[in-house]
Amino acid sequence: MNRVELSLADKAVSIFFNQQQVVQLFVEQQAITFEEQHNGIFATIDGQALAVNTEQLPQGLLGIAVNGAELQWLEVSTETPKEKRSLFGLAALGLKLFKSAKVVKAALAGASVAGYAWLFSWQFALMLVACLVVHEYGHVRAMRYFGIKTKGIYLIPFVGGLAVSDDKITTRWQDVVISLMGPAFGLITSILGVVLYYVTEMEIFAGVAVLSALLNLFNLLPILPLDGGHVLKSISFSMRSWVGVLACMAGVLFGLWISYTFGLILLVIFILIGSFEILIEWRGRNYSHLLPLDRYGQVVSAIMYIVVITGHVAVMMHFADSENPILSLPMKILSS
């Protein structure tokens, strides 16, 4: 499709046409209706009569007449660069798909399954992704409970998952509940896996239970930016700022010790990110918009944290004496 632009009644007029006829007529980027005639079109724009003659379009000429005046013939191009247009269309479609959140989520989920399947097996990959989705869904449900808009769940290959929100939290209590709901939903998955294991006697369900417990227990470590670190930060910063800093820094040291012991290089990167978060939180302690926890909230938060941890440890202990080395491995790691 080709275009000719002109000015009529102090307004920008755009005429879109192909090799045979006028297709669209725009005035100030607004489409207007026109009357089709045997030799072109006719339209009225703010009292001005516009006639467009298309008889000689195949020869590359377009006739324009205003208010019945003599036709003015313009040389126009009627050739459409098909290859260029198709490439442009593909590029535009690709950009649109890239911007689509659903496509990005699907691509990341597929990459996660493929990556874990390449490292382990497709059965393990599906179990792991299922545990991650349930965990992140717990965060999303908690956000929605507090009226916080969410963008959904994003799976990040070889890293884990992420529940993304559109709004910011306003209280420390929200931070605690949202942080704990991921591991809490993971605990439901673990318990359901145990039940299905005894009903069906299929070890794959026991594997889901143990894997979910191990992943969520790792997330409950008191290290920012893990879920346990957010709980620790909310409780300690609700007491005094210097208590919060000391408690969070103790979590950082604990995390570094775990990283060194088990060779978890990726955890070191998380710890560095969490350290910046602690620094920013401490520097803005006198201007924080977050409503702190009262003494009752601090106690309840700590109890919830301990209960969820205990539940996951209990699941792992339940299979500690299993003859299957995979099922007993998490408890051996924990006991070491």
C-alpha positions as CSV (number, residue, x, y, z in Angstrom):
1,M,0.0,0.0,0.0
2,N,1.2,3.5,-0.9
3,R,0.4,6.9,0.5
4,V,0.1,10.5,-0.7
5,E,-0.1,13.4,1.9
6,L,-1.5,16.9,1.3
7,S,-3.0,19.8,3.3
8,L,-6.6,20.7,3.0
9,A,-8.5,23.2,5.2
10,D,-5.3,23.5,7.3
11,K,-5.5,19.8,8.0
12,A,-3.1,16.9,7.1
13,V,-4.8,14.5,4.7
14,S,-3.4,11.1,3.9
15,I,-4.6,9.1,0.9
16,F,-3.7,5.4,0.9
17,F,-4.0,3.5,-2.4
18,N,-2.9,0.4,-4.2
19,Q,-2.3,-0.2,-7.9
20,Q,-6.0,0.2,-8.7
21,Q,-8.0,2.2,-6.2
22,V,-8.0,4.4,-3.0
23,V,-8.2,2.1,0.0
24,Q,-8.3,4.6,3.0
25,L,-8.6,8.3,3.6
26,F,-7.2,9.9,6.8
27,V,-7.6,13.4,8.1
28,E,-5.3,14.3,11.1
29,Q,-4.7,10.5,11.5
30,Q,-8.5,9.8,11.8
31,A,-10.1,7.6,9.1
32,I,-13.1,9.2,7.4
33,T,-15.7,7.8,5.0
34,F,-15.7,8.7,1.3
35,E,-18.0,8.2,-1.7
36,E,-16.7,5.8,-4.4
37,Q,-17.2,6.9,-8.0
38,H,-16.5,5.2,-11.3
39,N,-13.2,7.1,-11.7
40,G,-12.1,7.5,-8.1
41,I,-13.5,8.8,-4.8
42,F,-15.1,12.0,-3.4
43,A,-15.1,13.3,0.2
44,T,-16.0,16.5,2.0
45,I,-13.5,17.8,4.6
46,D,-14.6,20.8,6.7
47,G,-16.7,22.1,3.8
48,Q,-13.9,21.5,1.2
49,A,-14.7,19.1,-1.6
50,L,-11.9,16.6,-2.4
51,A,-12.0,14.4,-5.5
52,V,-9.3,11.8,-6.2
53,N,-9.2,10.3,-9.7
54,T,-7.7,6.9,-10.1
55,E,-8.2,6.3,-13.8
56,Q,-4.4,6.6,-14.6
57,L,-3.1,4.8,-11.4
58,P,-1.8,1.9,-13.5
59,Q,0.4,4.5,-15.3
60,G,1.6,5.9,-12.0
61,L,-0.6,9.0,-12.0
62,L,-3.1,10.1,-9.4
63,G,-5.5,13.0,-10.0
64,I,-6.4,15.5,-7.2
65,A,-9.0,18.2,-7.4
66,V,-10.3,20.6,-4.7
67,N,-13.7,22.3,-4.9
68,G,-14.3,21.3,-8.5
69,A,-11.0,22.8,-9.8
70,E,-9.0,21.2,-12.6
71,L,-7.4,17.9,-11.8
72,Q,-3.7,18.1,-10.8
73,W,-1.9,14.9,-11.8
74,L,0.7,13.6,-9.3
75,E,3.3,11.0,-10.2
76,V,3.1,8.2,-7.7
77,S,4.6,4.8,-7.2
78,T,2.3,1.9,-7.2
79,E,5.0,-0.8,-6.7
80,T,4.9,-2.6,-3.4
81,P,8.2,-3.9,-2.1
82,K,6.8,-7.3,-1.1
83,E,10.0,-8.7,0.2
84,K,10.8,-5.7,2.4
85,R,7.2,-5.6,3.6
86,S,7.2,-9.2,4.5
87,L,10.5,-8.8,6.4
88,F,9.1,-5.8,8.2
89,G,6.0,-7.7,9.1
90,L,7.9,-10.6,10.4
91,A,10.1,-8.2,12.5
92,A,7.0,-6.5,13.8
93,L,5.4,-9.8,14.7
94,G,8.5,-11.0,16.4
95,L,8.7,-7.8,18.5
96,K,5.0,-8.1,19.4
97,L,5.5,-11.7,20.5
98,F,8.6,-10.8,22.5
99,K,6.6,-8.2,24.3
100,S,3.9,-10.6,25.1
101,A,4.2,-11.8,28.7
102,K,2.6,-15.1,28.0
103,V,5.1,-15.9,25.3
104,V,8.0,-15.0,27.6
105,K,6.6,-17.1,30.4
106,A,6.1,-20.1,28.0
107,A,9.6,-19.7,26.6
108,L,11.2,-19.5,30.0
109,A,9.2,-22.5,31.2
110,G,10.2,-24.6,28.2
111,A,13.8,-23.6,28.6
112,S,13.7,-24.5,32.3
113,V,12.3,-28.0,31.6
114,A,14.8,-28.6,28.8
115,G,17.7,-27.4,30.9
116,Y,16.9,-29.6,33.9
117,A,16.1,-32.5,31.6
118,W,19.5,-32.1,30.0
119,L,21.2,-32.1,33.4
120,F,19.2,-34.9,35.0
121,S,16.1,-36.5,33.4
122,W,12.8,-35.3,32.0
123,Q,11.0,-36.9,34.9
124,F,13.1,-35.0,37.4
125,A,12.7,-31.8,35.3
126,L,8.9,-32.0,35.4
127,M,8.9,-32.7,39.2
128,L,11.3,-29.8,39.8
129,V,9.3,-27.3,37.6
130,A,6.0,-28.4,39.3
131,C,7.5,-27.8,42.7
132,L,8.7,-24.3,41.6
133,V,5.4,-23.4,40.1
134,V,3.5,-24.4,43.3
135,H,6.0,-22.4,45.4
136,E,5.7,-19.3,43.3
137,Y,1.9,-19.7,43.1
138,G,1.8,-19.4,46.9
139,H,3.5,-16.0,46.7
140,V,1.0,-14.9,44.0
141,R,-2.0,-16.0,46.1
142,A,-0.7,-14.0,49.0
143,M,-0.2,-10.9,46.9
144,R,-3.7,-11.1,45.6
145,Y,-5.0,-11.6,49.1
146,F,-3.5,-8.2,50.0
147,G,-4.9,-6.6,46.8
148,I,-1.4,-6.4,45.2
149,K,-1.5,-6.7,41.4
150,T,0.7,-9.4,40.0
151,K,2.3,-10.1,36.6
152,G,2.4,-13.8,37.3
153,I,5.1,-16.4,37.6
154,Y,8.4,-16.5,35.6
155,L,10.6,-19.6,35.6
156,I,14.3,-18.8,35.3
157,P,16.4,-21.7,33.9
158,F,19.0,-23.0,36.4
159,V,17.9,-20.4,39.0
160,G,14.4,-21.1,40.0
161,G,11.2,-19.1,39.8
162,L,10.0,-15.6,40.4
163,A,6.6,-14.2,41.3
164,V,6.4,-10.6,39.9
165,S,4.1,-7.9,41.3
166,D,3.0,-4.6,39.9
167,D,2.5,-2.9,43.3
168,K,4.7,-2.4,46.3
169,I,4.0,-3.8,49.7
170,T,3.1,-1.3,52.5
171,T,3.6,-3.3,55.7
172,R,6.1,-5.7,57.2
173,W,3.3,-8.1,57.8
174,Q,2.6,-8.3,54.1
175,D,6.3,-9.1,53.5
176,V,6.2,-11.9,56.0
177,V,3.0,-13.5,54.7
178,I,3.9,-13.2,51.1
179,S,7.4,-14.7,51.8
180,L,6.1,-17.6,53.8
181,M,3.2,-18.5,51.5
182,G,5.6,-19.9,48.9
183,P,7.2,-22.4,51.3
184,A,3.8,-23.1,52.9
185,F,2.3,-24.1,49.5
186,G,5.4,-26.1,49.0
187,L,4.7,-27.9,52.3
188,I,1.2,-28.8,51.0
189,T,2.9,-30.3,48.0
190,S,5.2,-32.3,50.1
191,I,2.4,-33.7,52.3
192,L,0.3,-34.5,49.3
193,G,3.3,-36.4,47.8
194,V,3.6,-38.4,51.0
195,V,-0.1,-39.3,51.0
196,L,0.0,-40.3,47.3
197,Y,3.2,-42.4,47.9
198,Y,1.4,-44.5,50.5
199,V,-1.8,-44.8,48.4
200,T,-0.1,-45.7,45.1
201,E,3.3,-47.1,46.4
202,M,5.0,-45.2,43.6
203,E,8.3,-43.7,44.6
204,I,7.9,-40.8,42.2
205,F,5.5,-39.2,44.7
206,A,8.0,-39.7,47.5
207,G,10.5,-38.0,45.3
208,V,8.2,-35.0,44.8
209,A,7.7,-34.8,48.5
210,V,11.4,-34.8,49.3
211,L,12.4,-32.5,46.5
212,S,9.7,-30.0,47.4
213,A,10.8,-30.1,51.1
214,L,14.5,-29.6,50.2
215,L,13.8,-26.7,47.8
216,N,11.5,-24.9,50.2
217,L,13.8,-25.5,53.2
218,F,16.6,-23.9,51.2
219,N,14.3,-20.9,50.5
220,L,13.7,-20.5,54.2
221,L,17.4,-19.9,55.0
222,P,17.6,-16.6,56.8
223,I,19.5,-15.0,53.8
224,L,18.4,-12.2,51.6
225,P,16.9,-12.3,49.0
226,L,15.6,-15.8,49.9
227,D,12.1,-16.0,51.6
228,G,13.6,-16.7,55.0
229,G,15.8,-13.6,54.7
230,H,12.7,-11.4,54.1
231,V,11.0,-12.9,57.2
232,L,14.2,-12.2,59.3
233,K,14.5,-8.7,57.9
234,S,10.8,-7.8,58.6
235,I,11.0,-9.1,62.2
236,S,14.4,-7.6,63.1
237,F,13.8,-4.2,61.4
238,S,10.5,-3.9,63.3
239,M,12.5,-4.0,66.5
240,R,15.4,-1.6,65.9
241,S,17.3,-0.6,62.9
242,W,20.6,-1.7,64.3
243,V,19.1,-5.0,65.4
244,G,17.9,-5.5,61.9
245,V,21.3,-4.8,60.4
246,L,23.1,-7.2,62.8
247,A,20.6,-10.0,62.3
248,C,20.7,-9.7,58.5
249,M,24.5,-9.5,58.5
250,A,24.6,-12.7,60.6
251,G,22.4,-14.2,57.9
252,V,24.9,-13.1,55.2
253,L,27.8,-14.7,57.1
254,F,25.7,-17.9,57.5
255,G,25.0,-17.9,53.8
256,L,28.7,-17.5,52.9
257,W,29.6,-20.4,55.2
258,I,27.0,-22.6,53.5
259,S,28.2,-21.5,50.1
260,Y,31.8,-22.4,51.0
261,T,30.8,-25.7,52.6
262,F,28.7,-27.0,49.6
263,G,30.4,-25.0,46.8
264,L,27.3,-23.0,45.9
265,I,28.7,-20.2,43.8
266,L,25.2,-19.1,42.6
267,L,24.2,-18.6,46.3
268,V,27.1,-16.1,46.7
269,I,25.6,-14.0,43.9
270,F,22.2,-14.0,45.7
271,I,24.0,-13.0,49.0
272,L,25.7,-10.1,47.3
273,I,22.3,-8.9,46.0
274,G,20.8,-9.4,49.4
275,S,23.6,-7.4,51.0
276,F,22.8,-4.4,48.8
277,E,19.1,-4.7,49.8
278,I,20.2,-4.7,53.5
279,L,22.3,-1.6,52.9
280,I,19.5,0.3,51.1
281,E,17.0,-0.7,53.8
282,W,19.2,0.5,56.6
283,R,20.1,3.8,54.9
284,G,16.4,4.5,54.4
285,R,15.3,3.3,57.8
286,N,14.1,6.8,58.9
287,Y,12.0,7.2,55.8
288,S,10.6,3.7,55.3
289,H,7.0,3.6,54.1
290,L,6.6,0.1,55.6
291,L,4.5,-0.2,58.7
292,P,6.5,-2.2,61.2
293,L,5.3,-5.3,63.1
294,D,4.2,-4.8,66.6
295,R,5.4,-7.3,69.3
296,Y,2.4,-9.6,68.6
297,G,3.2,-9.6,64.9
298,Q,6.8,-10.3,65.5
299,V,6.0,-13.4,67.7
300,V,3.4,-14.7,65.3
301,S,5.8,-14.2,62.3
302,A,8.5,-16.2,64.1
303,I,6.1,-19.0,65.0
304,M,4.8,-19.3,61.4
305,Y,8.4,-19.4,60.2
306,I,9.4,-22.2,62.6
307,V,6.2,-24.2,61.9
308,V,6.9,-24.2,58.1
309,I,10.5,-25.1,58.6
310,T,9.5,-27.9,61.0
311,G,7.0,-29.3,58.5
312,H,9.6,-29.5,55.7
313,V,12.2,-31.1,58.0
314,A,9.6,-33.6,59.2
315,V,9.0,-34.7,55.6
316,M,12.7,-35.1,54.9
317,M,13.2,-37.1,58.2
318,H,10.3,-39.4,57.2
319,F,12.4,-40.7,54.3
320,A,15.8,-40.5,56.0
321,D,16.0,-44.3,56.4
322,S,14.8,-45.1,52.9
323,E,16.8,-47.6,50.9
324,N,16.5,-45.3,48.0
325,P,19.6,-43.1,48.1
326,I,17.7,-40.2,46.4
327,L,15.0,-40.1,49.1
328,S,17.5,-40.2,52.0
329,L,20.0,-37.8,50.4
330,P,18.3,-34.5,51.5
331,M,18.4,-35.5,55.2
332,K,22.0,-36.5,54.9
333,I,22.8,-33.1,53.5
334,L,20.8,-31.4,56.3
335,S,22.5,-33.5,59.0
336,S,26.0,-32.7,57.6
